[in-house]
Amino acid sequence: MTKKDAIKKKIRAVWDDKKEECFFSIVDVVAVLTDSDNPRRYWSDLKRKLSKEGSQLYDFFGQLNSY
């Protein structure tokens, strides 16, 4: 198995046929990118920090996002 395949298996994703969009788990992405022991907590802390800084990304990203 290649590294690319291993990452794909770690990130949950669902395809929406009507919208023709793929939704993926931000928490899974955070886990892969940060190697955090608690990616859900990492994501929560990051959202809080972004909110305090006035970032509009905070409002855009939930735990499941499309691409």
Gaussian input, Z-matrix of N, CA and C with variables (Angstrom, degrees):
# hf/3-21g

backbone

0 1
 N
 C     1     B1
 C     2     B2     1     A1
 N     3     B3     2     A2     1     D1
 C     4     B4     3     A3     2     D2
 C     5     B5     4     A4     3     D3
 N     6     B6     5     A5     4     D4
 C     7     B7     6     A6     5     D5
 C     8     B8     7     A7     6     D6
 N     9     B9     8     A8     7     D7
 C    10    B10     9     A9     8     D8
 C    11    B11    10    A10     9     D9
 N    12    B12    11    A11    10    D10
 C    13    B13    12    A12    11    D11
 C    14    B14    13    A13    12    D12
 N    15    B15    14    A14    13    D13
 C    16    B16    15    A15    14    D14
 C    17    B17    16    A16    15    D15
 N    18    B18    17    A17    16    D16
 C    19    B19    18    A18    17    D17
 C    20    B20    19    A19    18    D18
 N    21    B21    20    A20    19    D19
 C    22    B22    21    A21    20    D20
 C    23    B23    22    A22    21    D21
 N    24    B24    23    A23    22    D22
 C    25    B25    24    A24    23    D23
 C    26    B26    25    A25    24    D24
 N    27    B27    26    A26    25    D25
 C    28    B28    27    A27    26    D26
 C    29    B29    28    A28    27    D27
 N    30    B30    29    A29    28    D28
 C    31    B31    30    A30    29    D29
 C    32    B32    31    A31    30    D30
 N    33    B33    32    A32    31    D31
 C    34    B34    33    A33    32    D32
 C    35    B35    34    A34    33    D33
 N    36    B36    35    A35    34    D34
 C    37    B37    36    A36    35    D35
 C    38    B38    37    A37    36    D36
 N    39    B39    38    A38    37    D37
 C    40    B40    39    A39    38    D38
 C    41    B41    40    A40    39    D39
 N    42    B42    41    A41    40    D40
 C    43    B43    42    A42    41    D41
 C    44    B44    43    A43    42    D42
 N    45    B45    44    A44    43    D43
 C    46    B46    45    A45    44    D44
 C    47    B47    46    A46    45    D45
 N    48    B48    47    A47    46    D46
 C    49    B49    48    A48    47    D47
 C    50    B50    49    A49    48    D48
 N    51    B51    50    A50    49    D49
 C    52    B52    51    A51    50    D50
 C    53    B53    52    A52    51    D51
 N    54    B54    53    A53    52    D52
 C    55    B55    54    A54    53    D53
 C    56    B56    55    A55    54    D54
 N    57    B57    56    A56    55    D55
 C    58    B58    57    A57    56    D56
 C    59    B59    58    A58    57    D57
 N    60    B60    59    A59    58    D58
 C    61    B61    60    A60    59    D59
 C    62    B62    61    A61    60    D60
 N    63    B63    62    A62    61    D61
 C    64    B64    63    A63    62    D62
 C    65    B65    64    A64    63    D63
 N    66    B66    65    A65    64    D64
 C    67    B67    66    A66    65    D65
 C    68    B68    67    A67    66    D66
 N    69    B69    68    A68    67    D67
 C    70    B70    69    A69    68    D68
 C    71    B71    70    A70    69    D69
 N    72    B72    71    A71    70    D70
 C    73    B73    72    A72    71    D71
 C    74    B74    73    A73    72    D72
 N    75    B75    74    A74    73    D73
 C    76    B76    75    A75    74    D74
 C    77    B77    76    A76    75    D75
 N    78    B78    77    A77    76    D76
 C    79    B79    78    A78    77    D77
 C    80    B80    79    A79    78    D78
 N    81    B81    80    A80    79    D79
 C    82    B82    81    A81    80    D80
 C    83    B83    82    A82    81    D81
 N    84    B84    83    A83    82    D82
 C    85    B85    84    A84    83    D83
 C    86    B86    85    A85    84    D84
 N    87    B87    86    A86    85    D85
 C    88    B88    87    A87    86    D86
 C    89    B89    88    A88    87    D87
 N    90    B90    89    A89    88    D88
 C    91    B91    90    A90    89    D89
 C    92    B92    91    A91    90    D90
 N    93    B93    92    A92    91    D91
 C    94    B94    93    A93    92    D92
 C    95    B95    94    A94    93    D93
 N    96    B96    95    A95    94    D94
 C    97    B97    96    A96    95    D95
 C    98    B98    97    A97    96    D96
 N    99    B99    98    A98    97    D97
 C   100   B100    99    A99    98    D98
 C   101   B101   100   A100    99    D99
 N   102   B102   101   A101   100   D100
 C   103   B103   102   A102   101   D101
 C   104   B104   103   A103   102   D102
 N   105   B105   104   A104   103   D103
 C   106   B106   105   A105   104   D104
 C   107   B107   106   A106   105   D105
 N   108   B108   107   A107   106   D106
 C   109   B109   108   A108   107   D107
 C   110   B110   109   A109   108   D108
 N   111   B111   110   A110   109   D109
 C   112   B112   111   A111   110   D110
 C   113   B113   112   A112   111   D111
 N   114   B114   113   A113   112   D112
 C   115   B115   114   A114   113   D113
 C   116   B116   115   A115   114   D114
 N   117   B117   116   A116   115   D115
 C   118   B118   117   A117   116   D116
 C   119   B119   118   A118   117   D117
 N   120   B120   119   A119   118   D118
 C   121   B121   120   A120   119   D119
 C   122   B122   121   A121   120   D120
 N   123   B123   122   A122   121   D121
 C   124   B124   123   A123   122   D122
 C   125   B125   124   A124   123   D123
 N   126   B126   125   A125   124   D124
 C   127   B127   126   A126   125   D125
 C   128   B128   127   A127   126   D126
 N   129   B129   128   A128   127   D127
 C   130   B130   129   A129   128   D128
 C   131   B131   130   A130   129   D129
 N   132   B132   131   A131   130   D130
 C   133   B133   132   A132   131   D131
 C   134   B134   133   A133   132   D132
 N   135   B135   134   A134   133   D133
 C   136   B136   135   A135   134   D134
 C   137   B137   136   A136   135   D135
 N   138   B138   137   A137   136   D136
 C   139   B139   138   A138   137   D137
 C   140   B140   139   A139   138   D138
 N   141   B141   140   A140   139   D139
 C   142   B142   141   A141   140   D140
 C   143   B143   142   A142   141   D141
 N   144   B144   143   A143   142   D142
 C   145   B145   144   A144   143   D143
 C   146   B146   145   A145   144   D144
 N   147   B147   146   A146   145   D145
 C   148   B148   147   A147   146   D146
 C   149   B149   148   A148   147   D147
 N   150   B150   149   A149   148   D148
 C   151   B151   150   A150   149   D149
 C   152   B152   151   A151   150   D150
 N   153   B153   152   A152   151   D151
 C   154   B154   153   A153   152   D152
 C   155   B155   154   A154   153   D153
 N   156   B156   155   A155   154   D154
 C   157   B157   156   A156   155   D155
 C   158   B158   157   A157   156   D156
 N   159   B159   158   A158   157   D157
 C   160   B160   159   A159   158   D158
 C   161   B161   160   A160   159   D159
 N   162   B162   161   A161   160   D160
 C   163   B163   162   A162   161   D161
 C   164   B164   163   A163   162   D162
 N   165   B165   164   A164   163   D163
 C   166   B166   165   A165   164   D164
 C   167   B167   166   A166   165   D165
 N   168   B168   167   A167   166   D166
 C   169   B169   168   A168   167   D167
 C   170   B170   169   A169   168   D168
 N   171   B171   170   A170   169   D169
 C   172   B172   171   A171   170   D170
 C   173   B173   172   A172   171   D171
 N   174   B174   173   A173   172   D172
 C   175   B175   174   A174   173   D173
 C   176   B176   175   A175   174   D174
 N   177   B177   176   A176   175   D175
 C   178   B178   177   A177   176   D176
 C   179   B179   178   A178   177   D177
 N   180   B180   179   A179   178   D178
 C   181   B181   180   A180   179   D179
 C   182   B182   181   A181   180   D180
 N   183   B183   182   A182   181   D181
 C   184   B184   183   A183   182   D182
 C   185   B185   184   A184   183   D183
 N   186   B186   185   A185   184   D184
 C   187   B187   186   A186   185   D185
 C   188   B188   187   A187   186   D186
 N   189   B189   188   A188   187   D187
 C   190   B190   189   A189   188   D188
 C   191   B191   190   A190   189   D189
 N   192   B192   191   A191   190   D190
 C   193   B193   192   A192   191   D191
 C   194   B194   193   A193   192   D192
 N   195   B195   194   A194   193   D193
 C   196   B196   195   A195   194   D194
 C   197   B197   196   A196   195   D195
 N   198   B198   197   A197   196   D196
 C   199   B199   198   A198   197   D197
 C   200   B200   199   A199   198   D198

   B1=1.4576
   B2=1.5278
   B3=1.3281
   B4=1.4609
   B5=1.5279
   B6=1.3216
   B7=1.4688
   B8=1.5302
   B9=1.3263
   B10=1.4725
   B11=1.5327
   B12=1.3212
   B13=1.4637
   B14=1.5201
   B15=1.3310
   B16=1.4661
   B17=1.5194
   B18=1.3307
   B19=1.4634
   B20=1.5203
   B21=1.3185
   B22=1.4600
   B23=1.5266
   B24=1.3232
   B25=1.4581
   B26=1.5206
   B27=1.3321
   B28=1.4605
   B29=1.5256
   B30=1.3334
   B31=1.4639
   B32=1.5238
   B33=1.3281
   B34=1.4681
   B35=1.5289
   B36=1.3219
   B37=1.4593
   B38=1.5276
   B39=1.3347
   B40=1.4634
   B41=1.5264
   B42=1.3334
   B43=1.4571
   B44=1.5264
   B45=1.3359
   B46=1.4638
   B47=1.5272
   B48=1.3437
   B49=1.4667
   B50=1.5232
   B51=1.3253
   B52=1.4629
   B53=1.5275
   B54=1.3191
   B55=1.4657
   B56=1.5240
   B57=1.3396
   B58=1.4588
   B59=1.5251
   B60=1.3382
   B61=1.4568
   B62=1.5207
   B63=1.3113
   B64=1.4537
   B65=1.5295
   B66=1.3158
   B67=1.4525
   B68=1.5153
   B69=1.3303
   B70=1.4529
   B71=1.5176
   B72=1.3096
   B73=1.4507
   B74=1.5279
   B75=1.3347
   B76=1.4652
   B77=1.5220
   B78=1.3163
   B79=1.4627
   B80=1.5310
   B81=1.3298
   B82=1.4651
   B83=1.5291
   B84=1.3296
   B85=1.4645
   B86=1.5258
   B87=1.3306
   B88=1.4671
   B89=1.5272
   B90=1.3077
   B91=1.4670
   B92=1.5271
   B93=1.3284
   B94=1.4620
   B95=1.5294
   B96=1.3248
   B97=1.4654
   B98=1.5190
   B99=1.3305
   B100=1.4661
   B101=1.5160
   B102=1.3118
   B103=1.4626
   B104=1.5330
   B105=1.3256
   B106=1.4584
   B107=1.5225
   B108=1.3331
   B109=1.4609
   B110=1.5302
   B111=1.3333
   B112=1.4601
   B113=1.5354
   B114=1.3400
   B115=1.4646
   B116=1.5307
   B117=1.3337
   B118=1.4677
   B119=1.5264
   B120=1.3263
   B121=1.4717
   B122=1.5279
   B123=1.3245
   B124=1.4593
   B125=1.5266
   B126=1.3359
   B127=1.4624
   B128=1.5241
   B129=1.3252
   B130=1.4606
   B131=1.5312
   B132=1.3204
   B133=1.4689
   B134=1.5236
   B135=1.3296
   B136=1.4600
   B137=1.5304
   B138=1.3301
   B139=1.4675
   B140=1.5258
   B141=1.3330
   B142=1.4650
   B143=1.5348
   B144=1.3274
   B145=1.4608
   B146=1.5261
   B147=1.3271
   B148=1.4585
   B149=1.5230
   B150=1.3183
   B151=1.4564
   B152=1.5318
   B153=1.3276
   B154=1.4628
   B155=1.5188
   B156=1.3218
   B157=1.4587
   B158=1.5242
   B159=1.3167
   B160=1.4577
   B161=1.5175
   B162=1.3169
   B163=1.4515
   B164=1.5227
   B165=1.3162
   B166=1.4565
   B167=1.5270
   B168=1.3218
   B169=1.4573
   B170=1.5168
   B171=1.3226
   B172=1.4613
   B173=1.5256
   B174=1.3228
   B175=1.4619
   B176=1.5274
   B177=1.3228
   B178=1.4631
   B179=1.5235
   B180=1.3155
   B181=1.4604
   B182=1.5171
   B183=1.3270
   B184=1.4523
   B185=1.5195
   B186=1.3083
   B187=1.4542
   B188=1.5228
   B189=1.3303
   B190=1.4564
   B191=1.5181
   B192=1.3197
   B193=1.4460
   B194=1.5066
   B195=1.3281
   B196=1.4605
   B197=1.5193
   B198=1.3134
   B199=1.4615
   B200=1.4921
   A1=108.37
   A2=116.08
   A3=120.46
   A4=110.13
   A5=115.70
   A6=120.16
   A7=110.25
   A8=115.96
   A9=120.92
   A10=110.61
   A11=116.90
   A12=120.92
   A13=111.49
   A14=116.45
   A15=120.69
   A16=110.78
   A17=117.34
   A18=121.18
   A19=110.37
   A20=117.75
   A21=121.08
   A22=111.60
   A23=116.50
   A24=120.17
   A25=111.75
   A26=118.08
   A27=121.97
   A28=112.35
   A29=118.27
   A30=121.69
   A31=109.11
   A32=114.85
   A33=119.22
   A34=109.48
   A35=115.58
   A36=121.40
   A37=109.66
   A38=114.98
   A39=121.92
   A40=108.27
   A41=116.83
   A42=122.28
   A43=109.70
   A44=117.04
   A45=123.34
   A46=107.33
   A47=116.37
   A48=120.86
   A49=112.74
   A50=117.52
   A51=120.63
   A52=111.58
   A53=117.19
   A54=121.55
   A55=112.29
   A56=116.19
   A57=122.49
   A58=110.62
   A59=115.17
   A60=122.48
   A61=109.34
   A62=114.56
   A63=120.61
   A64=107.85
   A65=116.96
   A66=122.33
   A67=108.43
   A68=115.63
   A69=119.31
   A70=109.99
   A71=115.26
   A72=122.11
   A73=110.91
   A74=116.18
   A75=121.48
   A76=110.17
   A77=117.30
   A78=120.72
   A79=110.06
   A80=117.63
   A81=120.59
   A82=110.76
   A83=117.34
   A84=121.37
   A85=110.03
   A86=116.74
   A87=121.59
   A88=109.78
   A89=117.28
   A90=121.33
   A91=110.98
   A92=116.84
   A93=120.74
   A94=110.81
   A95=117.18
   A96=120.41
   A97=114.31
   A98=117.37
   A99=119.93
   A100=113.65
   A101=117.65
   A102=121.99
   A103=110.39
   A104=115.76
   A105=122.60
   A106=111.33
   A107=115.89
   A108=120.66
   A109=111.32
   A110=116.18
   A111=121.74
   A112=109.01
   A113=117.59
   A114=120.15
   A115=113.97
   A116=117.63
   A117=119.59
   A118=110.16
   A119=117.25
   A120=121.92
   A121=110.27
   A122=116.88
   A123=122.22
   A124=109.42
   A125=117.18
   A126=122.44
   A127=110.40
   A128=117.35
   A129=121.60
   A130=110.76
   A131=117.15
   A132=121.29
   A133=111.54
   A134=116.68
   A135=120.90
   A136=110.95
   A137=117.71
   A138=120.52
   A139=110.86
   A140=116.63
   A141=120.78
   A142=110.24
   A143=116.43
   A144=121.18
   A145=111.04
   A146=117.03
   A147=120.96
   A148=111.49
   A149=116.55
   A150=121.36
   A151=110.72
   A152=116.62
   A153=120.86
   A154=111.78
   A155=117.03
   A156=121.61
   A157=112.36
   A158=116.97
   A159=121.06
   A160=114.00
   A161=117.92
   A162=121.62
   A163=110.84
   A164=116.47
   A165=120.85
   A166=111.20
   A167=117.47
   A168=119.79
   A169=111.07
   A170=115.93
   A171=120.65
   A172=110.61
   A173=117.81
   A174=121.76
   A175=111.80
   A176=116.90
   A177=121.76
   A178=112.82
   A179=117.42
   A180=121.19
   A181=112.46
   A182=115.88
   A183=121.89
   A184=106.96
   A185=117.38
   A186=119.43
   A187=111.53
   A188=116.25
   A189=120.62
   A190=107.27
   A191=118.44
   A192=121.95
   A193=111.07
   A194=114.56
   A195=119.69
   A196=110.31
   A197=114.29
   A198=120.88
   A199=108.85
   D1=133.75
   D2=178.59
   D3=-81.53
   D4=164.43
   D5=177.53
   D6=-61.06
   D7=-37.92
   D8=179.70
   D9=-60.50
   D10=-43.90
   D11=179.12
   D12=-66.78
   D13=-37.44
   D14=179.54
   D15=-63.52
   D16=-41.23
   D17=179.00
   D18=-66.13
   D19=-42.31
   D20=179.27
   D21=-58.09
   D22=-37.36
   D23=-178.50
   D24=-73.01
   D25=-24.73
   D26=-178.36
   D27=-83.17
   D28=-21.13
   D29=-177.29
   D30=-104.07
   D31=113.85
   D32=179.19
   D33=-72.19
   D34=137.83
   D35=-179.91
   D36=-146.44
   D37=149.94
   D38=179.20
   D39=-137.39
   D40=134.80
   D41=178.75
   D42=-94.63
   D43=130.42
   D44=176.26
   D45=-101.26
   D46=108.84
   D47=-177.81
   D48=-64.20
   D49=-37.41
   D50=-177.42
   D51=-67.34
   D52=-45.47
   D53=-178.84
   D54=-87.35
   D55=-12.70
   D56=-174.97
   D57=53.50
   D58=50.31
   D59=178.55
   D60=-133.53
   D61=152.26
   D62=175.55
   D63=-107.35
   D64=129.67
   D65=178.06
   D66=-106.21
   D67=136.50
   D68=-178.12
   D69=-133.52
   D70=159.73
   D71=-177.46
   D72=-84.49
   D73=116.63
   D74=177.23
   D75=-62.47
   D76=-38.84
   D77=-179.99
   D78=-60.57
   D79=-38.81
   D80=177.24
   D81=-66.73
   D82=-39.70
   D83=178.00
   D84=-63.05
   D85=-44.73
   D86=177.98
   D87=-59.30
   D88=-42.17
   D89=-179.99
   D90=-60.72
   D91=-43.51
   D92=-178.90
   D93=-69.51
   D94=-43.16
   D95=-175.37
   D96=-75.44
   D97=-32.06
   D98=-174.01
   D99=-105.36
   D100=-16.74
   D101=-175.11
   D102=56.65
   D103=34.35
   D104=-178.63
   D105=-73.39
   D106=146.56
   D107=175.17
   D108=-71.95
   D109=-26.36
   D110=-178.17
   D111=-136.58
   D112=78.32
   D113=-175.63
   D114=-62.64
   D115=-31.03
   D116=178.68
   D117=-64.66
   D118=-40.49
   D119=177.56
   D120=-68.47
   D121=-40.95
   D122=177.73
   D123=-57.78
   D124=-47.34
   D125=-179.70
   D126=-63.76
   D127=-42.20
   D128=179.06
   D129=-61.52
   D130=-45.90
   D131=178.96
   D132=-64.27
   D133=-39.71
   D134=178.78
   D135=-64.48
   D136=-43.93
   D137=178.16
   D138=-60.97
   D139=-41.73
   D140=179.30
   D141=-62.15
   D142=-44.14
   D143=179.31
   D144=-63.23
   D145=-44.64
   D146=179.14
   D147=-62.50
   D148=-39.32
   D149=179.21
   D150=-62.66
   D151=-44.21
   D152=179.33
   D153=-64.18
   D154=-32.18
   D155=179.25
   D156=-81.45
   D157=-4.84
   D158=178.51
   D159=82.11
   D160=16.72
   D161=-179.49
   D162=-70.35
   D163=134.49
   D164=177.70
   D165=-80.68
   D166=-12.66
   D167=176.83
   D168=-61.54
   D169=-30.63
   D170=179.63
   D171=-55.98
   D172=-42.36
   D173=-178.59
   D174=-72.55
   D175=-27.78
   D176=-175.72
   D177=-78.80
   D178=-40.12
   D179=-174.20
   D180=-95.78
   D181=125.52
   D182=171.24
   D183=-104.56
   D184=-143.76
   D185=176.59
   D186=-97.31
   D187=-14.42
   D188=177.99
   D189=-130.35
   D190=121.39
   D191=-175.15
   D192=-130.37
   D193=159.20
   D194=-179.20
   D195=-102.22
   D196=158.83
   D197=172.49
   D198=-147.29

